[in-house]
Structure formats: C-alpha cells, structure tokens
Amino acid sequence: MSEEGRNAEEARYRALLELDPSSAGARETLVAGLHDESWRVRRAAAEGLTRVPEREVVVERLISVLGERDETGARNAAAESLAGMGLAAVEPLVRLLGHADPDQRKFAADILGQLKLAEAEEALVKAMLEDVDLNVRVAAAEALGHVGGKVAARALERTLHDPEPLLQLSALESLALLRHPPPLPELVRLLGNPMLKRSAYRVLGLIPQVAATELVCRGLGAESRSTREAALVALGTQAGLSEPSQRTEMDAAVRLALKRLPEAVGWVASALESDDLELRAGALVAAAALREPQLAPLVAEVAQEERLVPEVMRTLAHFGPETGRELLASMDRLSFPAREVAGLVLVEMVDATYVPELVQMLDWGELDLKAVAVQGLGRTRSLEAVEPLAQLLDHPELAGPAVRALVTLAGSFPKQVAQALESALERGAEPVVLSALVRVGGTAMLPLVRRTAREGSVALRATAVEVLAAVEPSGGLELARVALEDESSRVRAAAVRVLGQVGDARMSGLLKRALADEALEVRLAALEAVGECGAVEQVAELESLVRHEDGAIAFRAVRSLARLGSLRDEVLRSAVSHGDHEVVKAALLAGAASAEGVSLAVGLLGHANWDVRAAAARILGASGGRECLPATRAALAAETDALARRALVDAVERLSGR
C-alpha cells in the first residue's frame, strides 16, 4: 500500500472510531464501513455497530449484509458484529436458520455458536438433526459445543451414529467442549475410525476410570505419532480429573503399557518439550510411570508452566533416589522455575549418601543453588553434614539457612551441632547463631547468653537480651534493665522491646526514660512498649506526641493510646488533622468504634489523599449508620480514584442495607 493509501485508510479508520453511534446517519455510515477494502476499517465498523441504539433494527440490517454473496469481507464483518449483539440477535438468527439459501443458514449457525446463548439450543439441535445440507448440520453441531445444554448433549450423542463422518467428528469435538463424554462402548467403536480416533481419545480423557485409562494406553502403543499424542493428552486430562485414590491404579495401568514400549522414553521426552500444554500434562503422567532418571531434568523444565507445577512435583517425587542425583547433576543448567521445583523435591528425597554431591553444590556460584544444598544437607541426617554447614555460619547470606539446617540435624546430633554453633559464636558469627544455640542447648546455654549480653558485639548484645527474655522472662527483664544503660541504641531498643513484651505497668518509669532517649529507634520502641505493657501513667506523654511533626512518632503514639483504651475524642480530632496521612489513617482505625470516629470519617471523605478517603469509606461501611449515606453517596459521585471508588461503592451498599 502506498503512503497515500495508508493515510487515506487511517483517515477512514479514525473517522469511524470518532463517530458518535447515536448520531443521525451513523448506522448507514458504519454499514458502509463494513464494505471497506481495509480489514481495520471493517473491524472498526463492526464494533461501532454494536453500540448503535435500536439494536433490533441494526441486527436486521446486518443480516441483510450476510446475504450479499459477492461481499465476503462485508459479510464476515457483519457476522463479527452480530456476534457482539447479545440476546437481541438470537431470534433473527434463529429465523435465518430457516432461509432457503444454505449459505445463509450456515452463517446463522456459526454466529449463534459465537453468541453462546442457551436460547439458541433448541433451534441448533433441530438444524443439526433435520437440515438437508451437510455443511449447515456440521456448523450447528459445532455451535452446540459452545451453547451447551442437556438437550444439545443428548442430540450430539445420537449424532455419533450418523453415517456422515464429518458430522460425527463435529459432534465428538462439541461433546469434548461440553465435557460430556458418551458411554464408554460408544467411544470404543469410534476409536477404530482413523478419522475420529484423535477426537475420541480427547473425549476418553474425560472419563476418570481405570477402564478408560486402559483404552488410552492402547493408543500409547500406536505407530502413528498423532494417535500417541492424542492418547497422551487424554492421560493428562484424566490425571486432572481423577481422585488421588484413583491415581495409583491409573499409574499402574500406564506403567504396564509403557514397559512394553522400549521407544517410549524417546517420544515422552519429545512430548515434554512440546509447546502444547495439554500434551505436556499427559507426558508428565507417562514420565511418572516410566521413572527414567534421564527424564527428570525435562520434567523439571515443565515447571515453567505454572499451572503444571503440582503435577511436576508429583512426577519427580515418583522417580526415586537415582533421580535426585540426575537432578543434582543438571541443576546449573536448569531454568529458574525448574530449579525451584527440583530443589523442593530433592530436599524431600535426600539421605546420608547425598552429602558429597550436596557439599559439591556449595561451590556453585549461584546463591539459590547453594540454598538448596544447605536445606538438603539439613535433611540428610548425616553427621558428615555438620561441618560443611558450620563453615557457612560466618557467611551473612547463608548463615540463616545454615542455622535452620543445623537445628534440623540437631535432632540426630545435638551435642555436635551445639559445639559447632558455640565455636561459630566465639568467632563472631551472626546473631541468629545465638538464638539457634539456645534452641539446641536449652537453658544450659543461658550463662553463655548472659556473658554475650555483656561482652559481645552490638548485634550479639541486642540479640542476647531478647533471647534470654524468650527463654527466661524474669531473667530477661533483669538483663533488659541493665541493657537500658548500654552505649548502643540498638541494644537499648532491644531492651525496651523486652520490657513491652514481658513487662507490665510497673515498667512505666523505665519506659518514661526511654521515651526521652536521644535515639529515635529507642523512642519508637518505647512508644510501642507503653501500649503493650499497659503503662497508663504515660498517657499524657503519648497525647503530647500525637501532634509530633515526625509521623513515625505520632503514628505510634496514636496506636499505643488506642491499645491502652485511652484515646480521647479531643486527641482523636488532633490526630486526624496531622500532616502525615498514615497518622490520619491510624487515628481513623483507632476511633472506628466511637461516634466521634464515625463523624470524623464523614469529614475525611474529602481528604486530599485517596487512601485516607478509602479508609474513611471503609470505617463508615463497618461502623456508620444510615444517616451517613447521603455524604457517602456524594463522595462517591465526586470520586475519581478507582480504589477509593471501590471502597465507597462497598460503603454505600452496606449503609443502604441498614
């Protein structure tokens, strides 16, 4: 097309897009567009006609275009438009099924199928069974697969006995779409017909019974690749429909069939790499039956399709220990999703004999592979795994996983694991090691924890305070009192958290001092702790902090007051006027149960921030009365933000019901 031609086409296309469908003459302008030489213009015209008022008139006009035999493009565009007309098009198209011209009748059946409306079922069944033209009957049979209904399903079943193979094929495909398999003996008959075989296998997959599986297995032995693949697809469908208790019998039947087919490993491998999702699903079932380790990496790669991940996991779990080694050897070549599932399966199947391979994996460069190896080592129940894991405790990125793995191993070797953790701690390992040491060694480790709280690094001292409180609350409180004098704000903040978690209102004096600490993290921890331990003596201090310019401080002050049950209306009004909208939302939430809170929520429906408006709407929906409805409706009418509108719509709906 020349530049001039492209410009002209673009002008016609834009003119139709900008045309007001309700304007005078719009209908005929769009009908003229159906006859345009450009498919883009025709599509724009077809779409535009679905928005023209007086649908009945438009439908009749479109049906008249279907009769223009020399205008293929216009007819197809008219059919596309009719398919978007909904219920208004059904009755006229049903009448068209009685047209003298079979070409018109076929068009009618095709479009009724695209409409997918049950109102067309009876007319399509009649056309399938009684029309004198085979093409019309086939089109009606295909349409019924989209329209559905019990009458349609029974008629399609009867059509399987029609002498016309093309009609039988359409009926089978429609029954597959309707997920309505005919009785098994019917399918056995059709499996012998080369033209129908593939569709018959597809329908067979809808029957989750071992008898059907055995029939599918016959297809696995076929010489024809298309038949084998149809059988594999059927297996995948059956697996998705079967109850867990049926899968064992099904797997046994498939395994028995595949054992007789030495070349099966090759074509199952090929199917696992197919682009066809249904074929890959069936190949997984076959691979689980074959249990050939060499298939394991290909099976893992199917996990790139998220919907098949559960079946991939199940298949790999069927393979056995040798498969684990095959996966280990392939790990660095697998895609990320494949590695992820392979790692999960490996961790479940490793034993003491896997330690050398897993240790070798620790030398690989990628962190996710190392994490798999670490988790696996923890599951080996081997003493040989303790030392390589202990060496990772100084590694910041792997210390956490290594600690968890060592704690698992401690179930078999508590003394050796405790020694490894203690040695790492002496070398200045990560604080998580200290927590693990107490889990493994119990209260016998508390003297070490106390010593660490005095002599360790900042991170270890902070952890020691919290670990001791978790194991021995009274001792933890005592240590926390001492730690409040620590030179590090991190340690002081940890001590304040302990006061909040295990202390009570008697801690008020200590917390007052912490509220005045020079370090922000200590003050924030103190604000939380006041609410946690019920230190009501600090209410006045909290009320003054509600107006603090730092939103983080004001936010926690509001939250602690609410937790103490001491949030007065006056303070609540002060909080909702704060410049930080997180403080405003916290105040809204805290006052949700009070009349003052509901009143403030009404006023905040016009707040500058959408999330505050949404929070106010949610409060009104939960706590407001019907008197809030006018203001909420007005806010909804003015709201432009999609998420806030959603909250307002919900609030209006709930308030209207009160």
N, C-alpha and C positions, 0 to 999 in steps of 0.2 A: 504494500500500500504506500502511495506517495505521501510526502509530508502534508500536502494539501488535503489528501483524502483522510489522513489521520486527524487533521484539525477539524474537518467537517464532521467526522464521526464523533469526536469529542464534544463538539458543539451540540449535536443531536442528543448525545447521551446526557449531558448536563442539563439540557432543556427539559428532558423527561424527569430527571431527578428533582428539578426545581419546580416542576408543575404541581399546582395545587389540585389534588384529586377531586376536590369538591367543586371546583370552578366549572362554569358553563363550557361545554365542549371538551372537557378533559377526557371523557370516556372515549370518544372517537379519535382524539389525538393519540391516546395510548393504544387503541386498536390499530391505528396506522403504524405505530411504533412496532407492533408485533410483526409487521411485514418488512421491517428494515433489513438491509443487507448485513448489518453488523449484529453478531450474537450478543454483544454487550448492550446494544440499544434494545434488542428484543427482550433480553432478560430484565432490563430496567422497566420496560413497558409492562411485562408480565407482573412484575412485583407491584408496580403502580396501580394496576387494575384491581389488585386485592384490597386496595384502600379506597376505591371509589364507592360512594354511597349507593343505595339501591342495588344491593348485591344480586337480587333475582334478575334484574334487567341485564346486569353485567354478565351473569352466568349464561343467559340465553344468547347474548352477543358472542361470547367466547365459543359456545357450542356451534354457532353458525360458522365461525372461523375453522373449526375442525373439519367442516365439510368442503373446504377449499382445497381440492386434491392436488393442485399444482403449486401450492404454497407450503412446502414441507417445513421450512423454518417457522413460519407463522403458526402452523398447526401445532408444532412441538411447543412453541412459546405459549400458545393458548392452553395447551394441556398442562403446562407447568403452572400457569396462573390458576386454572381450575383446581389444581391440587392444593392451592392455598386458600380456597374459598370456604372450606369447612362444610358444615351441615347444609348450607344454602345450595350447594352444588349436587347433593346426593339425589334428590328426587328428579331433577332434569337429566342427570346422567343415567339414572335407572330407566327413564323413558327412552334415552338414547340406545339402551341395550335392545330395544325393540325396533330400531331403524332397519330399513331394508338393506342398506349397504353394510356388509360385514366389516369393512374397514372402520366405519363409524362405531360399530358395536365393540370392536376390539379396543378402540380408543377409550370408550366408556368404561370397559372392564379395567383397563390399565390405570385410569385415573381414580376409579373407585378404590382400587388397591392402595394407591398412594394416599388417599384420604383416610384410610384405616378406621372407618366408622362402622359400627355394628349395624347401623340402619341399612347398609348395603348387602348384608349377609344373604338374605333370602333371595334377592334378585340375582346375585352372583352364583348362588347354588343352582338356580333354575337355568342360568345361561350355561354353566358348566355341564349340566346333565342333558339339556334339551336343544341347545343351539345346533344348527345344521352345519356350521362352519368350524372346522377343527381349530383354526387359529383363535377364534373367539373363545372356544371351550378351554383351550390352554391358558389364554390370558385370564379367564375367570378363575381357573384353578390356582394360578399363581397369585392372583389378587386375594383369594381367600386365606392364603398364608399370612397376609398382613391384617385382614379384617377379623378373622377368628370366629369363635362361637362353636357351641356343641353341634348344631345342625351342620355347619360347614365341615367340622371334623368327621362326622359320620358319612357325609356325602363324599368327602375326599377318600375315605377308606373304601367306599363302594367303587370309586373310580379306579382303584388299583386293579380291578378286574376288567377294565375297559380294554378292548383289543388294540387301541392306539398306544404304542409305547411312549410317544411324546406326552400324551395326556397322563399316563401312569407316572412318568418322570416328574411332571409338574405337581401332581398330587403328592408324591413322596416328599419333594422339597418343601411343599407347604406344610405337610404334617411335621416335618423336622422343625420348621419355623414355629409351628404351634406347640412344639414339644409334646405331641400327641402320637406316640407310636402305635401302629396297628398290632393285632395279636402276633405273637412270635411265628406261628406257622405261616402267616401271610408273608412275613419277611424272608423266611427260609425259601419260599417259592421265588421271590424276587431276586435273592442273592445269586440265583443261577442265570439271570439275564444279564449279559455283558453290558447292555446299555443302562440298566438300572442298578447294577451292582454297587457302584460308588455311593449313590444316594441311599440305597438300602442299608449299607454299613453305617452311614451317618445317623439314620433313624434307629438302628440297632443299639447304638451307643446310649440312647435314651432309656434303655431298659437295664436297670442296675441289678441284674440277676446273673448267677453263675452260668445258667444255660445260655444266656445271651453272650456272655464272655467266651464260652467255648465256641460259639459260632463265629465270633470276631476272630478268635485265634486261627480258625481255618483260613481267614483272609491273610493273616500274617505269613502263611506259607505259600501264598500265590506267587506266580512268576512275574506277574505284572506289577510294576512299581506303583502305579496309581491305585491298584487294589490294596497293596500292602499299606500304602499311606492312608487310604480310607479306613482301613482296619485300625491303624494306629490312632487316627482321630477319634474313632469310636471308643477306643480304650480310654483315651483322655477324658472323653465326656462321661463315660461310665464311672471313672475314678472320682470325678467331681460330684456325682450323684449318689455314690454308694455310702452306706453307713460304715463307720470304722470296723464293725464286726464282719462286714461282708468283704472287706479288702483282703483279708488273709486268704479266703477261698479264691478270690479273683486273682491274687498274685500267684497262687499255686497253679492255677489253670494256665496263666500266661507263661510261667516258668517252664511247665511241662511242654508247652508248644514250642517255645524258643530253643529248648535243649535239642530239639530235632533239627534245628536250622543253623548249621555252623556259620553261615554267612550273615546271620542276624546282627552280630556285633557291628559289622560294617555299615549296614543300612540304618541301624538305630543311631549310630554315630552321626551319619549324614542327616538324619531327621532332627537330631538335637541341635544341629547348626542351621536348621531351616528358618526362613523368615515367617513361616506360617505358625501363629501362636497355638492353634489347636493341634497341629502336628507335633509341635514340641511337647505339649502337655501329654500326648499319647506316648511319645518317645520316652518320657520320664518313667511312665509305668513299665514300659518294656525294659528300660535300663535297670530299674529296681529288681525286676525278675532275673535279669542276666547276671547282675552283681559282678561285672567285669571291672577290675580296678582301673583299667585303661580308659574307661568311660567317665570316671569320676570328675576329671577337670572339665570335660564337656558338659556334664550335668551341672556342675557348679556355675558355669557360664550362663546357663538358662536363668539364673537368678537376676540377670539384667532386666528381665521382665518381672516387675514387682508382683503381679498377680500370681505368678507361678512359684514364688519363694517357698510357701509352705510345702508344696509337692517336691521341690528340690531338696528341702531339708529332710523330708521323709525318705526320699530316694537314697540320698547319701548315707543316711542312718542305716539303711538296709545293707550297705555294701560290706561292712566288716572291717577289721583292723588293717588288712593289707591296703585297703583303700585310703586309710589315713596316711600311709607312707607315700602313696601316689599323689595325694593332695599336697603333702608337705613338699615334695619334690617340685611341684608345679606352682607353689604359692607366689613366687616372684614374677610369674608370667600371667597370672590371673588378673581379670579386671577387678575393680574395687568391690562391686556387689558380690562377685564370685568369691573373693577373698573373705568377705564378711560372713557369708553362709558357711564357707569351708571352715573358717576359724571356729564358728559356733559348733559345727559338727565334730571337728577334731577334738575340741575340748571335752566333748562327751565320750569320745572313743579311745582317748589315750590311756596307756598303762605304763608300768615301770620300764618297759622295753623301749619306750619312745624318748627317753631322756636324751640320748646322744643327738637325735635329729632336732629336738626342740632347742637344745643348747646351741646347735649349729645355726638355728634360725636367729638366735640373739645377735649374730654377727651381721645380719642383713641390715641394710641401711634404713629401711622404712619403719617408722615408728609403729604403724598399725600391725605390721607383721611381728614385730618384737612383742607387742602387747598380747597377741595370740599365743606366742611361745611362752610368755610368762604365765598366762592363765592356764595353759596346758600343763606346764611344769607343776603348778599347784595341784593339779588333778591326778598326777602320776602315782601319788602315794609312795614315792621313792625317796630314800634318804639321800640319794645322789643328786636330787634336785635342790636340796637346801643351799648348798654352797653357791651355785650359779645365781640363785635368786638373791642370796645375801650380798653378792657383789653389786647388785643393781640398786641397793638401798641408798647409795650415795648419788644416784642418778636422778636429778629433780623430776624428769618427765616419766620415769618408770618406777620411782620409789613407791608410789601409791599402789599400782597393780602388783608390784613385787611383795609389798607388805600383805596384801589380801591373799596372794598365793601362799605366802609363808604361814599365815594364820590357818589356811586350809590344811597345809602339811602338818601343822602342829597337832592336828587330830591324831596323827600317827607317831610324830616325833616331837613331843612338847619340849623336852629338855634341849635337844639340838637346835630347835628353832629359837628358843629363848636365848641361848648362848649367842646365836648369830645376830639377833636383834640387839642384844646388850653390847656386843662388840661394835656394831654399826653406830650405836648411840655414843659410845666413847669416841668414835671418830668424828662426831659432829653431824650425824645423819639428820634427815628431815624429821620434823616434829611428829609426823604420822607414825614413825617407828616407836616413839614413846607410848602412844596410845595402844599400838599393837602389843607392845611388851607387857602392858598391864593386862590386856585381854588374854595373853598366852600364860603369863606367870602368876596372875591373880594378885591377892593382897601382899604376897611375899615381895612384890616389886615396889611397894609403897615407900620404903626407905630411900630407894633409888629415885623415886619421883620427887620426894621432898628435897633430896640433895640437888637434883636437877633444877628445881624451882629456885634454889639459892645460887647455883654455880653455872648453870647452863647458859647458852646463847639467849638472846632476846626471844626468838621464836620458841625455843625449848622451854624457857621460863613461863611464857604465856600458856603454852600447851599443858605444862605440868600443873598449873593452878586449876585448869578446867578438868583435866584427867582425874586429879585427886578428888575433886568435888563429885565427879560422876561415880566414883567407887566408894568413897567415904565422905558423905556430906558434911559431917561435923568437922572432920579434919580439913576438908576443902574450904569451909568457911573461915577457919582459923588461919589457914595459909593465905586466903584472899585478903584478910585484914592486913597481914604483913605486906602482901604484894601491892597494896594501895600506895605504899611508900616507894615502890620501885622507880628507878630513874627513867625507865622506858614507858612511854604512853601505851604501847601495845600490851605490856604486862598489866598495867593499871586497868586498861579497858577489859582485859580478860577477868581480872579480879572483880570488877563491877558486874560483869555478866553473871559470875558465880553468885554474888550477893542477890541478884534478882532471881536467879533460878532456884536456889536452895534456901534463901533467907526469908525473913518475914518483916513485919512493920518495925521491929526493933532495930533494923538496919538503917532507919531513917537518917540518923546523924551522920553515918558514914556516907550515905548517898548524897546528903546535902553538900558535903565537902567535895564529892566527885562532880556534882553539878557545877561547881565553881572551878573545876580543873582547867588549867591553861590549854590542854589539848582537846581539840574538837571531838576526836573519836571517843575519849573518855566521857565527855559530856553527853554525847549521843547515847552511849551505852547506859549512862546513869538515868537518862530520861526513860529509856525502856525499862530499866530495872525498878524504878519507882512504881510504875504501873504493875509490874509482875509481882512484886512482893507486898503490895498493899500499903505503901508508905504514905498514908493520907496527910501526914504532917507537912508534906511538901506541896500540897495543893496550891497554896498561894504562889509558891515559886513557879510552879508549872503554868498557872494562869498568866503570870507576867511574861512568860516565854512564848505564849501563844502569839503575841504581837512581834516576836523577834524577826528581824529582817532576813535572817538565814532561814530559808524554807525548811531545811532538814531539821532544824531545832524546833521550829513552830509545829511541824508535822508530828514529831514525836511527842511534843507536849500535849497536843490535842488527843493523840491516841492514848496516852497514859491517863489523861483526865477521864476519858471515856471508860477505860479499863477500871479505874477507881470508882466509877459511878458518880463523879463529881463535876460533870461538865454543865455549868450553869448557863441559862439562856443568854445572859449578857455576854459571857465568854464565847458562846457559840456564834453570836452575831459578830463578835470581833473577829473570830476565825474565818468566817465566810467572806470577810472583806479583805483578807490577806492578798497580797500581790502574787503569791505563788499558787497556781491553780491546784497543785497536789494537796496543799494545806486546805483549800476550799473543799476539795472532794472528801478529804479525811473528815472534815467537820460535818459535811452533809451525811456521811455514813454514820458518824457518831451520833447525830441527832435524829436519825431516821425514825426512831420510835416515839419522838416527842411532838407535840402540837407545834412548838416553835420551829422544830426542824422541818416539818412539812410546810409551814408558812415560808420559811427561808427558801425551800426548794422551789416554790412557786415563783419567788422573786428571781431565782437564778436561772430560770428558763430562758432568760435573755442575756446570759453571761457571754462575754466575748469569746471564750474558749468552748469549742464544740464538746470536748469531753466533760466539761462541767455541766453543760446543758443536758448531755446524755445522762450523766449521773443524777441530776435533779429529776429528770423524767423517770428514771428507774426508782428513785425514792418515792415519787408520787404514785407510781404504779403499785408499789408494795404497801405504802402506808397512807396514801391520801384518800380523801372521801370524794363523793360525787361533786361537792362544791368546787373541787379543783379542776373539774372537767372543762369549763369554758377557757380558763387560762392555758390549759394543756393543748386544747384544740387550736387556740390562736397561735401558740408557739409552733405547733405542727404546720400550720398554714404558712408560717414565715420561714421555716427551717430549710436550709439549702444543703446541709451536710448529710450524706447518706446514712452514716452510723447513728448520728443524733436523731435523724428521722425515724430510723428503725426503733430506737428506744421510745420515742414519742408515740409512734403508732401503737406499740405494745401498751404504753401507759394509758392511752385513750381507750383502747379496747378493755383494759382491766377496770378503769374508772367507770366506763359505761355500764358495766355489769353490776355496779354496786347500788 
